Amino acid sequence: MPPALVGTWEGFHNCERIMAIMTAAGMPKQGLLNVADSGTVPGVTSVDDFRDPMQPCVGAVDQRHSHFFTPSGLFGSRDMNGQQVDDGPWRIVDADTITINGTPFDYRVDGDDLLLLPVDVGTCPDDGEWCPEAWKLMVAMPGMAWDRAP
């Protein structure tokens, strides 16, 4: 029998949530970068496209996002268009820890809900360039339950 984690898990990227998570981690520019990448603000595909970076979520709409975990140990993410945007290996470390691409996450499957939390999030230069520490937060979306896809 495959682990409860195997399957597809759906959630939504939400501009306010992304900004709150990144700002709380001390990376507000990473918030802007990831909001632009998430498609949550129509017409914004780069940080330069924000009309007002101090109010980036004006006009934002939630966008579906999903993760999948295969029985053979492959992880992936799909954006709102169903395009794969992330990949790598995953494995179970212990009863409440997995690794994705070697990065540890606490996890809990509760019925049809998946909760993820990076084991630790360091800092990165908040210069608007992609940062692996921000990636951890975008994968987990702390505080949001991912729903098992039918």
Residue pairs with C-beta under 8 A, 6 or more apart in sequence:
2 71
3 92
4 109
5 69
5 90
5 92
5 98
5 107
5 109
5 114
6 69
6 70
6 71
7 68
7 69
7 148
7 149
8 66
8 67
8 68
8 148
8 149
9 66
9 67
9 68
9 69
9 114
9 146
9 147
9 148
9 149
10 64
10 65
10 66
10 146
10 147
10 148
10 149
11 64
11 65
11 66
11 141
11 144
11 145
11 146
11 147
12 62
12 63
12 64
12 65
12 144
13 38
13 39
13 40
13 62
13 63
13 64
13 65
13 80
13 141
14 40
14 60
14 62
15 35
15 38
15 40
15 41
15 56
15 57
15 60
16 57
16 60
17 141
17 143
17 144
18 31
18 34
18 35
18 38
18 40
18 138
19 28
19 31
19 32
19 35
19 56
19 57
21 31
21 137
21 141
21 142
21 143
22 28
22 30
22 31
22 34
22 134
22 137
23 31
25 121
25 123
25 133
25 134
25 137
26 123
26 126
27 123
27 124
27 126
27 131
27 133
27 134
28 126
29 47
29 126
29 127
29 128
30 124
30 126
30 128
30 131
30 133
30 134
31 56
32 47
32 50
32 53
32 56
32 128
33 47
33 128
33 129
33 130
33 134
34 134
34 138
35 41
35 44
35 56
35 57
35 60
36 44
36 45
36 46
36 47
36 49
36 50
37 45
38 63
38 65
38 79
39 45
39 63
39 79
39 80
40 57
40 60
40 61
40 62
40 63
41 50
41 56
41 57
41 58
41 59
41 60
41 61
42 59
42 61
43 49
44 50
44 56
47 53
47 128
50 56
51 58
52 58
63 79
63 80
64 80
65 77
65 78
65 79
65 80
66 77
66 78
66 146
66 149
67 75
67 76
67 77
67 78
67 86
67 139
67 146
68 74
68 75
68 76
68 77
68 78
69 75
69 90
73 89
73 90
73 91
74 87
74 88
74 89
74 90
75 86
75 87
75 88
75 89
75 90
75 100
75 101
76 84
76 86
76 87
76 88
77 84
77 85
77 86
77 87
77 139
78 84
78 85
79 85
86 139
88 100
88 101
89 99
89 100
89 101
89 102
90 98
90 99
90 100
90 101
91 98
91 99
92 98
93 99
93 104
96 106
96 107
96 108
97 104
97 105
97 106
97 107
97 119
98 104
98 105
98 107
99 105
100 139
103 118
103 132
103 136
104 118
104 119
104 120
105 116
105 117
105 118
105 119
105 136
105 139
105 140
106 116
106 117
106 118
106 119
107 114
107 115
107 116
107 117
108 114
108 115
110 145
112 147
112 148
113 145
113 146
113 147
113 148
114 145
114 146
114 147
114 148
115 145
115 146
116 139
116 140
116 141
116 142
116 146
117 140
117 142
118 136
118 137
118 139
118 140
118 142
121 133
121 136
121 137
122 133
123 133
124 131
124 132
124 133
124 134
125 131
